[in-house]
Amino acid sequence: MELYEVMRTTFAAREYTGEPLPDEILYEILENARFAPSGGNRQGNRLIVVRKSETREAFIKLLEPAAKRYQAQAKAGESPWNTISPTKVTLNDIQNTPAPTRLMEPYKTADVLLVVTVDLRVVASTDQYLDRIGIISGASIYPFVWNILMAARQAGYGGTITTLAAAEELSIQKLLNIPREFAVCAVIPLGKPVKQLTKLRRLPVEKIVTHERFDGLPFTKP
């Protein structure tokens, strides 16, 4: 598959056929994904392949509180887990909200779960003194995550970036014996998609790119 086609058709796959993803193919996906860049080429990425049902079930149970909060906030018309707008959702609201199937089902039906971590000791968090949530550290791990998804697309498989596990990081670290200095960055459910999308809806370049300033003229096709 041509590179631009992979870039334009790699979608968030959440429904899977149940067809196995053999270790041989998974290894090939990771063999190519590992060439993603990282800050200073320090390569702090570490990944755990979860296949055993008992591990998966314990893992899914730990994610339920974060999923319930997500659903409760969405139901209240909020942007879930947003750091700018304070939530009006109470702990009681969260506890009484079922964990949504849309968020939980991929963990149950994917052939494999990939737990992605990064060694915080080798990450240059240049936004650490700003009065906002830090995002720069992600530059040293999410290119690797996206490479996995594009390589999976190339191989006929698919998955999605999920981050509920970060909300329960201490419990996830204990479950999977992850050292405290390694942040849980993403979990990728991976499998054979029920349907391969070939046309994705995204904002056009003119809506997201401007000349010279944030409020500058739209960047248009010559």
C-alpha positions as a Python dict, from the first residue, in 0.01 Angstrom:
ca = {
    (1, 'M'): (0, 0, 0),
    (2, 'E'): (133, 344, -93),
    (3, 'L'): (237, 568, 201),
    (4, 'Y'): (-18, 845, 143),
    (5, 'E'): (-295, 587, 118),
    (6, 'V'): (-193, 439, 454),
    (7, 'M'): (-188, 789, 608),
    (8, 'R'): (-532, 872, 469),
    (9, 'T'): (-700, 542, 562),
    (10, 'T'): (-558, 452, 905),
    (11, 'F'): (-867, 487, 1122),
    (12, 'A'): (-971, 412, 1481),
    (13, 'A'): (-1075, 47, 1455),
    (14, 'R'): (-1291, -61, 1750),
    (15, 'E'): (-1476, -364, 1609),
    (16, 'Y'): (-1289, -685, 1530),
    (17, 'T'): (-1373, -1010, 1354),
    (18, 'G'): (-1201, -1235, 1607),
    (19, 'E'): (-947, -1347, 1349),
    (20, 'P'): (-610, -1406, 1518),
    (21, 'L'): (-319, -1166, 1485),
    (22, 'P'): (-22, -1406, 1471),
    (23, 'D'): (294, -1318, 1660),
    (24, 'E'): (484, -1330, 1330),
    (25, 'I'): (277, -1045, 1189),
    (26, 'L'): (275, -854, 1518),
    (27, 'Y'): (654, -878, 1530),
    (28, 'E'): (678, -740, 1175),
    (29, 'I'): (448, -450, 1273),
    (30, 'L'): (666, -366, 1575),
    (31, 'E'): (988, -425, 1382),
    (32, 'N'): (892, -139, 1151),
    (33, 'A'): (718, 83, 1408),
    (34, 'R'): (1031, 98, 1624),
    (35, 'F'): (1192, 341, 1380),
    (36, 'A'): (971, 624, 1509),
    (37, 'P'): (1161, 931, 1633),
    (38, 'S'): (1198, 1021, 2000),
    (39, 'G'): (1350, 1315, 2186),
    (40, 'G'): (1729, 1298, 2156),
    (41, 'N'): (1681, 951, 2004),
    (42, 'R'): (1674, 825, 2364),
    (43, 'Q'): (1416, 558, 2277),
    (44, 'G'): (1243, 537, 2612),
    (45, 'N'): (953, 341, 2463),
    (46, 'R'): (870, 4, 2616),
    (47, 'L'): (570, -211, 2520),
    (48, 'I'): (385, -500, 2685),
    (49, 'V'): (190, -754, 2476),
    (50, 'V'): (-115, -874, 2668),
    (51, 'R'): (-287, -1190, 2543),
    (52, 'K'): (-377, -1397, 2852),
    (53, 'S'): (-746, -1375, 2946),
    (54, 'E'): (-682, -1341, 3320),
    (55, 'T'): (-451, -1044, 3268),
    (56, 'R'): (-693, -885, 3025),
    (57, 'E'): (-991, -925, 3259),
    (58, 'A'): (-804, -770, 3551),
    (59, 'F'): (-686, -489, 3326),
    (60, 'I'): (-1037, -412, 3197),
    (61, 'K'): (-1173, -401, 3552),
    (62, 'L'): (-918, -134, 3643),
    (63, 'L'): (-1030, 86, 3351),
    (64, 'E'): (-1397, 100, 3449),
    (65, 'P'): (-1379, 408, 3682),
    (66, 'A'): (-1209, 618, 3412),
    (67, 'A'): (-1460, 500, 3151),
    (68, 'K'): (-1753, 579, 3379),
    (69, 'R'): (-1626, 932, 3438),
    (70, 'Y'): (-1584, 977, 3062),
    (71, 'Q'): (-1943, 870, 3000),
    (72, 'A'): (-2088, 1076, 3287),
    (73, 'Q'): (-1918, 1392, 3161),
    (74, 'A'): (-2022, 1327, 2801),
    (75, 'K'): (-2381, 1272, 2916),
    (76, 'A'): (-2366, 1608, 3096),
    (77, 'G'): (-2262, 1779, 2773),
    (78, 'E'): (-1902, 1827, 2881),
    (79, 'S'): (-1578, 1746, 2703),
    (80, 'P'): (-1465, 1439, 2904),
    (81, 'W'): (-1148, 1467, 3109),
    (82, 'N'): (-1096, 1826, 2991),
    (83, 'T'): (-846, 2035, 3192),
    (84, 'I'): (-977, 2380, 3096),
    (85, 'S'): (-1347, 2371, 3184),
    (86, 'P'): (-1424, 2251, 3541),
    (87, 'T'): (-1661, 1956, 3556),
    (88, 'K'): (-2002, 1975, 3722),
    (89, 'V'): (-2028, 1597, 3739),
    (90, 'T'): (-2022, 1455, 4092),
    (91, 'L'): (-1862, 1136, 4221),
    (92, 'N'): (-2212, 1001, 4274),
    (93, 'D'): (-2296, 1073, 3908),
    (94, 'I'): (-1986, 883, 3801),
    (95, 'Q'): (-2052, 585, 4025),
    (96, 'N'): (-2409, 556, 3895),
    (97, 'T'): (-2304, 570, 3530),
    (98, 'P'): (-2239, 238, 3352),
    (99, 'A'): (-1906, 201, 3174),
    (100, 'P'): (-1995, 257, 2805),
    (101, 'T'): (-1975, -40, 2572),
    (102, 'R'): (-1813, 172, 2300),
    (103, 'L'): (-1510, 235, 2522),
    (104, 'M'): (-1483, -105, 2691),
    (105, 'E'): (-1568, -351, 2414),
    (106, 'P'): (-1245, -310, 2211),
    (107, 'Y'): (-1041, -430, 2509),
    (108, 'K'): (-1255, -744, 2523),
    (109, 'T'): (-1273, -831, 2153),
    (110, 'A'): (-932, -731, 2016),
    (111, 'D'): (-694, -1021, 1963),
    (112, 'V'): (-418, -848, 2157),
    (113, 'L'): (-370, -545, 2382),
    (114, 'L'): (-50, -343, 2349),
    (115, 'V'): (37, -142, 2660),
    (116, 'V'): (272, 141, 2565),
    (117, 'T'): (497, 305, 2825),
    (118, 'V'): (778, 560, 2821),
    (119, 'D'): (1073, 605, 3054),
    (120, 'L'): (1025, 952, 3203),
    (121, 'R'): (1394, 966, 3294),
    (122, 'V'): (1489, 1019, 2930),
    (123, 'V'): (1209, 1258, 2829),
    (124, 'A'): (1276, 1631, 2786),
    (125, 'S'): (954, 1786, 2923),
    (126, 'T'): (1020, 2143, 2813),
    (127, 'D'): (672, 2256, 2919),
    (128, 'Q'): (711, 2141, 3280),
    (129, 'Y'): (709, 2498, 3421),
    (130, 'L'): (402, 2617, 3231),
    (131, 'D'): (76, 2657, 3418),
    (132, 'R'): (-110, 2394, 3218),
    (133, 'I'): (-120, 2023, 3167),
    (134, 'G'): (202, 1890, 3014),
    (135, 'I'): (189, 1753, 2659),
    (136, 'I'): (544, 1780, 2526),
    (137, 'S'): (652, 1446, 2674),
    (138, 'G'): (416, 1279, 2429),
    (139, 'A'): (646, 1374, 2143),
    (140, 'S'): (882, 1098, 2255),
    (141, 'I'): (621, 821, 2249),
    (142, 'Y'): (317, 891, 2028),
    (143, 'P'): (507, 879, 1697),
    (144, 'F'): (585, 516, 1794),
    (145, 'V'): (217, 456, 1876),
    (146, 'W'): (106, 597, 1542),
    (147, 'N'): (368, 396, 1357),
    (148, 'I'): (217, 82, 1511),
    (149, 'L'): (-128, 173, 1382),
    (150, 'M'): (-3, 258, 1032),
    (151, 'A'): (201, -63, 1016),
    (152, 'A'): (-106, -256, 1132),
    (153, 'R'): (-311, -91, 856),
    (154, 'Q'): (-48, -193, 602),
    (155, 'A'): (-76, -553, 728),
    (156, 'G'): (-456, -554, 709),
    (157, 'Y'): (-516, -511, 1082),
    (158, 'G'): (-625, -215, 1291),
    (159, 'G'): (-665, -65, 1634),
    (160, 'T'): (-705, 262, 1817),
    (161, 'I'): (-519, 481, 2065),
    (162, 'T'): (-684, 458, 2406),
    (163, 'T'): (-569, 644, 2718),
    (164, 'L'): (-809, 544, 2997),
    (165, 'A'): (-527, 343, 3153),
    (166, 'A'): (-335, 662, 3234),
    (167, 'A'): (-608, 759, 3481),
    (168, 'E'): (-542, 436, 3671),
    (169, 'E'): (-167, 433, 3622),
    (170, 'L'): (-65, 319, 3971),
    (171, 'S'): (-297, 18, 3957),
    (172, 'I'): (-187, -67, 3602),
    (173, 'Q'): (178, -44, 3705),
    (174, 'K'): (114, -285, 3991),
    (175, 'L'): (-80, -529, 3773),
    (176, 'L'): (185, -543, 3500),
    (177, 'N'): (497, -488, 3714),
    (178, 'I'): (575, -159, 3543),
    (179, 'P'): (841, 49, 3723),
    (180, 'R'): (715, 379, 3868),
    (181, 'E'): (940, 585, 3641),
    (182, 'F'): (762, 447, 3333),
    (183, 'A'): (444, 636, 3240),
    (184, 'V'): (151, 444, 3094),
    (185, 'C'): (90, 636, 2771),
    (186, 'A'): (-157, 433, 2570),
    (187, 'V'): (-320, 97, 2524),
    (188, 'I'): (-377, -22, 2169),
    (189, 'P'): (-642, -292, 2116),
    (190, 'L'): (-532, -459, 1793),
    (191, 'G'): (-708, -705, 1564),
    (192, 'K'): (-869, -763, 1225),
    (193, 'P'): (-1130, -488, 1172),
    (194, 'V'): (-1485, -589, 1085),
    (195, 'K'): (-1469, -323, 815),
    (196, 'Q'): (-1174, -134, 664),
    (197, 'L'): (-1264, 231, 615),
    (198, 'T'): (-1119, 394, 305),
    (199, 'K'): (-1255, 747, 338),
    (200, 'L'): (-1211, 945, 659),
    (201, 'R'): (-1371, 1275, 755),
    (202, 'R'): (-1114, 1538, 853),
    (203, 'L'): (-1103, 1919, 846),
    (204, 'P'): (-946, 2061, 529),
    (205, 'V'): (-601, 2222, 536),
    (206, 'E'): (-760, 2567, 506),
    (207, 'K'): (-940, 2513, 838),
    (208, 'I'): (-634, 2416, 1040),
    (209, 'V'): (-338, 2603, 885),
    (210, 'T'): (-277, 2980, 869),
    (211, 'H'): (-7, 3214, 742),
    (212, 'E'): (233, 3380, 988),
    (213, 'R'): (-4, 3404, 1289),
    (214, 'F'): (-272, 3196, 1460),
    (215, 'D'): (-533, 3441, 1326),
    (216, 'G'): (-359, 3479, 989),
    (217, 'L'): (-504, 3409, 648),
    (218, 'P'): (-583, 3045, 568),
    (219, 'F'): (-309, 2849, 393),
    (220, 'T'): (-465, 2753, 60),
    (221, 'K'): (-364, 2529, -228),
    (222, 'P'): (-165, 2722, -490),
}
